[in-house]
Amino acid sequence: MNNSYLREQGSTITHVSADRRWISLDQTIIYPGGGGQPADQAKLLMNEEWYQVVEIKRDQKNGLSYKLDRPIAGDAQAAFIQIDWAFRYQNMRYHTLLHIISGYLYRKYHALVTSSGIMSDHARLEVEFQEDNVPSEFDPELITENIQQVIKDDFPVTTETIDRNTLNEEDLIRTYTNLIPKSITNVRLVKIGDFDEQACAGTHVASTGEVETLSLSS
């Protein structure tokens, strides 16, 4: 939430399931997935043995819980987290690119995102145009050129968490349906220079230049 570039971190185990396959931690850098972005691939070092995280779930009692590839051996109290950086960084670049594209389409057409997803070799974005602002021609080459310029401008990408009561959700929610649960009282905003600002809990690069380039199809 605060630093997407952390690759390793020490943590304390706060809960272990009866079968010793699920654990919870007091702090984590593992992105659990959401908003179309897949969960991180990660492993944990405990009692001098590495364990692969194979599943992540949200537990009301223990927060995030991590399923391991095998039961923990011994009575571990500490864990050292290591994420797959290449996988994480690729997702950061894709996620920031999706913000750039959705920001561009919102500014130009007031289009809202209905669905998105990040896969291993591409990302997907679906949008719905307003009835009074549907483009007569959808030109992927022109949009690619405009998006590439935003990337080239190398806008800084920053985050800020604010009280939901002060949030103008109409201006900062880019999805067709507001996906922020009513129980969430603090909202994290991702800002791309003076180009775009959206509510988002995903991981992002520090500047648009890190996206480097894109190929757009429709």
Secondary structure, 3 states (H helix, E strand, C coil): CCCCCCCEEEEEEEEECCCCCEEEECCCCCCCCECCECCCCEEEEECCEEEEEEEEEEECCCEEEEEECCCCCCCCCEEEEEECHHHHHHHHHHHHHHHHHHHHHHHHHCCEEEEEEECCCCEEEEEECCHHHCCCCCCHHHHHHHHHHHHHHCCEEEEEEEEHHHCCHHHHCCECCCCCCCCCCEEEEEEECCCEEEECCCCCCCEHHHHCCCCCCC
